[in-house]
């Protein structure tokens, strides 16, 4: 069985809820998680995102990683800044060297960051990309994977 590093980029409305629930599926596995977001929790985030009033003013990725690590027996790291494709690649290379396959989960609200995630995805020999977006009344999900440098 392969080991995966689930990297959630953007932990607001979509990504925050994925980050909240994904650990339940990873219990008793060797899979790991990484949360990436440079945004700060605001009061308005407490309505539909997995944050509480005491989180206001804190970094979203840091807050959720700490909660996950306190509730579940798995390793969840975080990057509390906005990242470039190169930085994401560098951070994930140590996991790839340890035979972890990156699963990049994009949950961002802008096309520039989506392009960055796609660029990082294309740099790996083996990886999975899941990208989700939503509007007021609709949403979409884009999925693809790379195996031995071939994209499907």
C-alpha positions in Angstrom: 0.0 0.0 0.0 1.3 3.5 -0.9 1.6 6.2 1.7 0.2 9.6 0.9 0.8 13.2 2.1 -2.4 15.1 1.8 -1.7 18.7 1.1 -4.6 21.1 1.5 -3.9 24.5 0.0 -6.4 27.0 1.2 -8.2 26.0 4.5 -11.2 28.3 4.3 -14.7 27.2 3.3 -13.9 24.1 1.3 -10.4 23.3 2.4 -11.1 23.9 6.1 -14.0 21.4 6.1 -11.9 18.9 4.2 -9.1 19.3 6.7 -11.6 18.9 9.6 -13.0 15.6 8.3 -10.0 14.0 6.4 -8.2 12.9 9.6 -11.1 10.5 10.5 -10.2 8.6 7.3 -6.5 8.5 8.1 -6.6 7.0 11.6 -4.3 3.9 11.9 -2.5 4.7 8.7 1.0 6.1 7.9 -0.5 8.9 5.7 0.3 12.5 6.6 -1.3 15.9 6.2 -0.1 19.4 5.5 -2.2 22.5 5.6 -1.1 25.6 3.6 -2.7 29.0 4.0 -1.4 32.5 4.7 -4.8 33.8 5.8 -5.9 34.9 9.3 -9.1 33.8 10.9 -11.7 36.6 10.9 -15.0 36.7 12.8 -17.0 36.2 9.5 -15.0 32.9 9.1 -16.6 31.4 12.2 -20.0 31.1 10.4 -19.2 28.5 7.7 -15.6 27.5 8.3 -14.3 25.2 11.1 -13.1 28.1 13.3 -14.3 29.4 16.7 -14.2 32.9 18.2 -11.0 32.1 20.1 -9.2 31.5 16.8 -9.8 35.1 15.5 -6.5 36.8 14.7 -4.6 33.5 14.3 -3.4 31.8 11.1 -5.9 29.4 9.6 -3.4 26.6 8.8 -1.8 26.8 12.2 -5.1 26.7 14.1 -6.5 23.7 12.2 -3.2 21.8 12.3 -3.0 22.2 16.1 -6.6 21.0 16.4 -6.1 18.0 14.2 -2.9 17.0 16.1 -4.7 17.3 19.4 -7.7 15.2 18.3 -6.1 12.6 16.1 -3.1 10.3 16.2 -1.5 11.5 13.0 1.0 14.0 11.8 -0.4 17.3 10.4 2.1 20.0 9.6 1.4 23.4 8.3 2.8 26.3 6.3 1.3 29.6 7.6 2.1 31.7 4.6 1.2 32.0 0.9 3.6 29.8 -1.1 5.1 29.6 -4.5 5.1 26.5 -6.7 8.9 26.1 -6.1 8.4 26.4 -2.3 5.7 23.8 -2.3 7.9 21.4 -4.4 10.8 21.9 -2.0 8.7 21.3 1.1 7.2 18.1 -0.4 10.4 16.6 -1.8 11.4 15.3 1.7 8.1 13.3 1.8 8.6 12.1 -1.8 12.1 10.8 -0.9 10.4 8.9 1.9 8.0 7.3 -0.6 5.0 9.4 0.1 2.8 10.3 -2.9 1.6 13.9 -2.8 -2.2 14.5 -3.0 -2.6 18.2 -3.7 -6.1 19.4 -2.7 -6.7 22.9 -4.0 -9.3 24.9 -2.2 -8.4 28.4 -3.2 -10.4 31.4 -4.4 -8.2 32.6 -7.3 -6.8 31.4 -10.6 -3.3 32.5 -9.9 -3.0 30.1 -6.9 -4.7 27.3 -8.9 -2.0 27.7 -11.6 0.7 27.5 -8.9 -0.8 24.3 -7.5 -1.0 22.8 -11.0 2.7 23.8 -11.6 3.7 22.0 -8.4 1.6 19.0 -9.4 3.3 18.7 -12.8 6.8 18.7 -11.2 6.2 15.3 -9.5 6.6 11.9 -11.1 3.7 10.5 -9.2 1.0 12.7 -7.6 -2.8 13.3 -7.4 -4.5 16.7 -7.9 -8.0 17.5 -6.6 -9.2 21.0 -7.1 -12.5 22.4 -5.9 -14.2 25.7 -6.3 -17.7 27.0 -5.4 -19.9 30.0 -6.3 -23.0 31.1 -4.6 -25.2 28.4 -6.2 -22.8 26.0 -7.9 -19.4 24.4 -7.7 -17.0 22.2 -9.5 -14.2 19.6 -8.9 -11.3 18.8 -11.1 -9.3 15.6 -10.6 -6.2 14.2 -12.3 -3.2 12.1 -11.5 0.4 11.5 -12.6 1.9 8.1 -12.7 5.5 7.7 -13.9 5.4 11.2 -15.4 2.3 10.5 -17.4 -0.8 12.7 -16.6 -4.3 11.2 -16.7 
